[in-house]
Amino acid sequence: MDRCIPILIPAYEPDDRMLGLLETLIPTGCYVVIVDDGSGVEYASLFDKASEMLGENGHVLHHEVNKGKGRALKTGFSYILENMPEASGVVTADSDGQHVAEAISEVSDTLKENPECLIMGVRSFDREDIPWKSSFGNKITIKVMSFVTGIKTSDTQTGLRGIPRSFMEKLLKVRGERFEFEMEMLVESAGKYKIIEVSIPTIYDSKESHQTHFRPVRDSIKIYKVFGRKILKFIISSLSSAVLDILLFMLFCNLLKDKSPVWYVTISTVAARIISATYNYLINYIFVFKSEENMGKAAVKYATLACCQMGLSAGATTLIFWLTHVNETVIKLIVDTVLFIISYKIQQSSVFAKKHS
């Protein structure tokens, strides 16, 4: 019996497909933890059957009321962390037949080989039998995910994942009670856990009997709120830094205009940027990216980026001012807006991202 990487299956009002999955998993010797997410008395016999099938090779946990997939996963994480100290991680799988035993085993084996990585069992959405809404929605989410977090994965919504033990402990404190929790998991992994993809069969059941508890509008809104909060943090950081920078720039311009009529714009830009960049670094490290990169290394990389950005800002602002004589503050706002977007992507992918071996 392999207890090093148990299988965690959250289930809400499942059908016989969950039992079919267990029939294929039990011969592999894996340990299975099922979380009944408040399915009710009508489904009690099915979970009793699952418990009987598993015997000593698994355990069934119960929520008295439905709390959502995210909460069910956290309940499973807590049980494994408290009762299975030998478990180096966990593989999560859905109960509706979308994940076959072979794919689950492949994800488990990949996690064993890469115990500090997040393993994603990814599906292909390019097949003709995949509804265009599912394919289009996944592609849009991939683009948004890549821009907001820097994470590039071909399937953001897969429930088949291999999660290291250290990440499980952190996920217990991550917000999200329903389907959005899996998106929160990806956002939380940014810059901390390398993602490895494992291709799995795309099993899509178009029959009317296929039941999904995903609420397209309400749950999609919650999922995109995850990105919204990330962007909001970035906006707060960027706006507060920009306001501080502009106020300091204007202050220094007023102080230096008469003393250095030729270079006061350049000097003011540099002085304001040094102060605002220090503030921005601390906010981004702690608040925006929640970086796990060594603070000293991140500071060196950020300082290098800030110097390049400062030089470009000072040079471009001065040059455009000499050529146009447009108000220097207006010029600086335009130049810094462009540079900040570029800077954010560099910070996201390099400065605050912990490098993985």
Stockholm file with secondary structure:
# STOCKHOLM 1.0

chainA/1-357         MDRCIPILIPAYEPDDRMLGLLETLIPTGCYVVIVDDGSGVEYASLFDKASEMLGENGHVLHHEVNKGKGRALKTGFSYILENMPEASGVVTADSDGQHVAEAISEVSDTLKENPECLIMGVRSFDREDIPWKSSFGNKITIKVMSFVTGIKTSDTQTGLRGIPRSFMEKLLKVRGERFEFEMEMLVESAGKYKIIEVSIPTIYDSKESHQTHFRPVRDSIKIYKVFGRKILKFIISSLSSAVLDILLFMLFCNLLKDKSPVWYVTISTVAARIISATYNYLINYIFVFKSEENMGKAAVKYATLACCQMGLSAGATTLIFWLTHVNETVIKLIVDTVLFIISYKIQQSSVFAKKHS
#=GR chainA/1-357 SS CEEEEEEEEEESSCCHHHHHHHHHHGGGTEEEEEEEESCCGGGHHHHHHHHHHHGGGEEEEEESSCCCHHHHHHHHHHHHHHHCTTCCEEEECCSSSSSCHHHHHHHHHHHHHCTTEEEEEECCCCSTTSCHHHHHHHHHHHHHHHHHHCCCCSCTTCSCEEEEHHHHHHHTTSCCSSTHHHHHHHHHHTTTSEEEEEECCCCCCCSTTCCCCCCHHHHHHHHHHHHHHHHHHHHHHHHHHHHHHHHHHHHHHHHHTTTCTTTHHHHHHHHHHHHHHHHHHHHIIIIISCCCSCHHHHHHHHHHHHHHHHHHHHHHHHHHHHHHCCCHHHHHHHHHHHHHHHHHHHIIIIISSCCCC
#=GC SS_cons         CEEEEEEEEEESSCCHHHHHHHHHHGGGTEEEEEEEESCCGGGHHHHHHHHHHHGGGEEEEEESSCCCHHHHHHHHHHHHHHHCTTCCEEEECCSSSSSCHHHHHHHHHHHHHCTTEEEEEECCCCSTTSCHHHHHHHHHHHHHHHHHHCCCCSCTTCSCEEEEHHHHHHHTTSCCSSTHHHHHHHHHHTTTSEEEEEECCCCCCCSTTCCCCCCHHHHHHHHHHHHHHHHHHHHHHHHHHHHHHHHHHHHHHHHHTTTCTTTHHHHHHHHHHHHHHHHHHHHIIIIISCCCSCHHHHHHHHHHHHHHHHHHHHHHHHHHHHHHCCCHHHHHHHHHHHHHHHHHHHIIIIISSCCCC
//
